[in-house]
Amino acid sequence: MDKCSNDSRIKDGMLDHYAIIKFPLTTVSAMKEIEDNNTLVFIVDVKANKHQIKQAVKKLYDIDVAKGNTLIRPDGEKKAYVRLAPDYDALDVANKIGII
């Protein structure tokens, strides 16, 4: 399977919220981000931009996002660091969505 499959896209080329967020990361460093920086870490669609990722997280998990950083991993996947607004606790959200 190639890195840019189009099976999860809507007709007009826009990404669905469920297609943007692939899955949350549960690595040790991701857990440290949750505890220390109030930040959730997700693997997202490579073609999604920061604004789309922010909207998808807001809609899917019903939380406000303060900021987001992205990077492309060496294996070709995009990782998004999503910092939550101060009135939300990343530990509670992670517990709710089943990361912890």
C-alpha positions as CSV (number, residue, x, y, z in Angstrom):
1,M,0.0,0.0,0.0
2,D,1.4,3.4,-0.9
3,K,1.8,6.3,1.4
4,C,-0.8,8.5,-0.4
5,S,-3.9,6.3,-0.7
6,N,-7.1,8.2,-1.5
7,D,-9.6,5.7,0.0
8,S,-10.5,7.8,3.1
9,R,-11.1,11.1,1.3
10,I,-14.4,12.8,0.5
11,K,-15.4,13.4,-3.1
12,D,-14.4,17.1,-3.3
13,G,-10.9,16.4,-2.1
14,M,-11.4,17.6,1.4
15,L,-10.5,15.4,4.3
16,D,-13.1,14.1,6.7
17,H,-12.4,14.7,10.5
18,Y,-12.1,11.0,10.9
19,A,-9.6,10.7,8.0
20,I,-7.5,13.5,9.4
21,I,-6.8,12.0,12.8
22,K,-5.5,8.5,12.3
23,F,-4.7,7.5,15.9
24,P,-3.2,8.9,19.1
25,L,0.4,8.0,20.0
26,T,1.0,6.1,23.3
27,T,4.8,6.1,23.4
28,V,6.7,7.0,26.6
29,S,7.6,10.4,25.1
30,A,4.0,11.1,24.2
31,M,2.9,10.3,27.7
32,K,5.5,12.7,29.0
33,E,4.0,15.4,26.7
34,I,0.5,14.7,28.2
35,E,1.7,15.0,31.8
36,D,4.2,17.9,31.4
37,N,2.9,20.1,28.6
38,N,-0.9,19.5,28.5
39,T,-0.3,18.2,25.0
40,L,-1.8,15.3,23.1
41,V,0.2,13.6,20.2
42,F,-1.5,12.2,17.2
43,I,-0.6,10.6,13.9
44,V,-2.5,12.5,11.2
45,D,-3.0,12.4,7.4
46,V,0.1,13.8,5.6
47,K,-2.0,16.2,3.5
48,A,-3.8,17.7,6.5
49,N,-2.7,21.2,7.6
50,K,-2.6,22.6,11.1
51,H,-5.9,24.4,10.8
52,Q,-7.6,21.1,9.6
53,I,-6.0,19.2,12.5
54,K,-7.1,21.8,15.0
55,Q,-10.7,21.6,13.7
56,A,-10.7,17.8,13.7
57,V,-9.5,17.5,17.3
58,K,-12.0,20.1,18.4
59,K,-14.9,18.3,16.7
60,L,-13.9,14.7,17.6
61,Y,-12.9,15.2,21.2
62,D,-15.0,18.3,22.1
63,I,-12.0,20.3,23.4
64,D,-10.3,23.6,22.7
65,V,-6.9,23.7,21.2
66,A,-4.3,26.4,22.2
67,K,-1.8,25.5,19.5
68,G,-0.5,22.8,17.3
69,N,2.9,21.7,15.9
70,T,3.5,19.2,13.2
71,L,6.4,17.2,11.8
72,I,6.9,14.6,9.1
73,R,8.5,11.5,10.6
74,P,11.3,9.6,8.7
75,D,8.8,6.8,7.9
76,G,6.6,9.4,6.0
77,E,3.8,9.8,8.5
78,K,2.8,13.2,10.0
79,K,2.9,13.7,13.7
80,A,0.8,16.4,15.4
81,Y,1.5,17.9,18.8
82,V,-1.8,19.4,20.0
83,R,-1.6,21.7,23.1
84,L,-4.9,22.0,24.9
85,A,-6.4,25.3,26.2
86,P,-5.6,25.9,29.9
87,D,-9.2,25.0,31.0
88,Y,-8.7,21.4,29.7
89,D,-6.5,18.8,31.2
90,A,-4.8,16.5,28.7
91,L,-4.6,13.7,31.3
92,D,-8.4,13.7,31.6
93,V,-8.9,13.8,27.8
94,A,-6.4,11.0,27.3
95,N,-8.2,8.9,29.9
96,K,-11.5,9.6,28.2
97,I,-10.4,8.6,24.7
98,G,-8.5,5.5,26.0
99,I,-4.9,6.4,25.6
100,I,-4.1,5.8,29.3
